[in-house]
């Protein structure tokens, strides 16, 4: 691993409500960043999301279902942003990031 000599990855591309959390991630340990980078949406959330998407295809969503679907989508989007930022921070901190092919195995 090498010493960090440049500025951390920018967060200004991220939604405002997530920028503070991303900035705080700059202080996390390698182990904590790896935990975030390898995290996944729970199976129950994935299943619920898929069920709501199916109902949406046939216009069977209630207003509360629409709000829940939006919330699940935003949560999944934010998780993906945090995962991507974790990998960017790991690289910035000198951690060797595996190639894409190694990640999907």
C-alpha positions in Angstrom: 0.0 0.0 0.0 1.1 3.5 -0.7 0.7 6.7 1.2 -2.1 9.0 0.1 -0.7 12.1 -1.4 -3.6 13.7 -3.2 -7.1 14.8 -2.2 -9.8 12.3 -1.5 -12.4 11.6 -4.3 -14.9 14.3 -4.7 -18.4 14.0 -3.4 -20.1 16.9 -5.2 -21.6 14.5 -7.9 -23.6 12.8 -5.1 -27.0 13.8 -3.9 -26.8 16.5 -1.2 -28.4 14.4 1.4 -25.7 11.7 0.9 -22.6 14.0 0.7 -22.1 14.3 4.5 -22.0 10.5 4.8 -19.6 10.1 2.0 -17.3 12.7 3.5 -17.4 10.9 6.8 -16.4 7.7 5.0 -13.0 9.3 4.2 -12.0 8.6 7.9 -13.0 4.9 7.9 -10.5 2.1 8.1 -9.8 -0.2 5.2 -11.8 -2.9 6.9 -14.8 -0.7 7.3 -14.6 0.5 3.7 -14.3 -3.1 2.5 -17.4 -4.0 4.5 -19.4 -1.2 2.8 -17.9 -2.1 -0.6 -19.0 -5.7 -0.3 -22.5 -5.0 1.2 -25.7 -5.9 -0.6 -29.3 -5.2 -0.4 -31.0 -7.8 1.8 -32.8 -10.6 0.1 -36.1 -9.6 1.6 -35.8 -6.0 0.3 -34.8 -7.4 -3.2 -37.8 -9.7 -3.2 -40.2 -6.9 -2.1 -38.7 -4.6 -4.7 -39.3 -7.2 -7.5 -42.8 -7.8 -6.3 -43.6 -4.1 -6.4 -42.0 -3.8 -9.9 -44.2 -6.6 -11.1 -47.3 -4.9 -9.7 -46.2 -1.7 -11.3 -46.1 -3.3 -14.7 -49.8 -4.0 -14.5 -50.7 -0.7 -12.8 -51.7 -2.4 -9.6 -49.8 -0.2 -7.2 -51.5 1.7 -4.4 -50.2 5.0 -3.4 -48.4 3.5 -0.4 -46.9 0.8 -2.7 -45.6 3.6 -5.0 -44.0 5.4 -2.0 -42.4 2.1 -0.9 -41.2 1.3 -4.3 -39.6 4.8 -4.6 -38.0 4.3 -1.1 -36.6 0.9 -2.0 -35.2 2.3 -5.3 -33.6 5.3 -3.6 -32.1 3.0 -0.9 -30.6 0.7 -3.5 -29.2 3.7 -5.4 -27.6 5.2 -2.3 -26.1 1.8 -1.4 -24.6 1.6 -4.9 -23.1 5.1 -4.5 -21.7 4.2 -1.2 -20.2 1.0 -2.5 -18.6 2.9 -5.5 -17.3 5.6 -3.2 -15.9 2.9 -0.8 -13.9 1.5 -3.7 -12.7 4.9 -4.8 -11.6 5.6 -1.2 -9.8 2.2 -1.0 -7.9 3.0 -4.1 -7.1 6.5 -2.8 -5.8 5.0 0.4 -3.5 2.7 -1.7 -5.5 -0.5 -1.3 -5.2 -2.8 -4.3 -8.6 -3.0 -6.0 -9.5 -6.2 -7.7 -10.3 -6.2 -11.4 -14.0 -6.3 -12.4 -13.6 -9.9 -13.5 -12.3 -10.8 -10.0 -15.3 -9.0 -8.4 -18.0 -10.9 -10.2 -16.6 -14.4 -9.6 
